[in-house]
Amino acid sequence: MAALTVLKIPNSEYSLYYKRKKEEGKNGMTILNAIRSKLVARVFACVRDNRMYTKEFQYSLTEKVSLGFPV
């Protein structure tokens, strides 16, 4: 249900993703399952890290170093 709801938001990240994948010839249910998976992963990441969701997330310098990102 959440995957269908986010598609109703015009020009959202997920509605653009759905349109792009549909143009590539993907099955609609396959795309919805991918969106559902992305939503669940984001929710669990927020719970795991005990953070509120932010659209423009940026890692702190210590997190970048600990995750192995180039600084």
C-alpha positions in Angstrom: 0.0 0.0 0.0 2.8 2.4 0.8 4.4 1.8 -2.6 1.1 2.7 -4.3 0.8 5.8 -2.1 4.2 7.3 -2.9 3.4 6.9 -6.6 0.6 9.4 -6.3 3.0 12.2 -5.4 3.9 14.0 -8.7 7.6 14.1 -9.6 8.6 12.3 -6.5 11.7 10.1 -6.5 9.6 7.0 -6.6 7.1 8.1 -9.3 10.0 9.1 -11.5 11.7 5.8 -10.8 8.4 4.0 -11.7 8.0 5.9 -15.0 11.7 5.3 -16.0 11.4 1.5 -15.3 8.1 1.3 -17.1 9.6 2.9 -20.2 12.4 0.3 -20.0 9.7 -2.3 -20.3 9.6 -3.6 -16.8 6.5 -5.2 -15.4 4.4 -2.9 -13.1 4.3 -5.3 -10.2 8.1 -5.9 -10.4 8.6 -2.1 -10.1 6.2 -1.9 -7.2 8.1 -4.6 -5.4 11.4 -2.8 -5.9 9.8 0.4 -4.5 8.4 -1.5 -1.5 11.9 -3.0 -0.9 13.5 0.5 -1.1 10.9 1.9 1.4 11.4 -1.0 3.9 15.2 -0.6 3.7 15.0 3.1 4.5 12.7 2.6 7.4 14.8 -0.2 8.9 18.0 1.9 8.4 16.3 4.8 10.4 15.3 2.4 13.1 18.8 0.8 13.2 20.5 4.1 13.5 17.9 5.6 15.8 17.5 8.6 13.4 14.6 10.5 11.8 14.5 10.2 8.0 16.0 13.1 6.1 15.7 13.4 2.4 19.1 14.9 1.9 21.1 12.8 4.3 24.8 13.5 4.6 27.3 11.3 6.5 29.4 13.0 9.2 33.2 12.9 8.7 33.6 10.2 11.4 31.0 8.1 9.7 32.7 8.5 6.3 36.0 7.4 7.7 34.5 4.4 9.6 32.6 3.3 6.4 35.7 3.6 4.3 34.6 6.5 2.1 37.4 8.7 0.6 37.7 11.9 2.6 
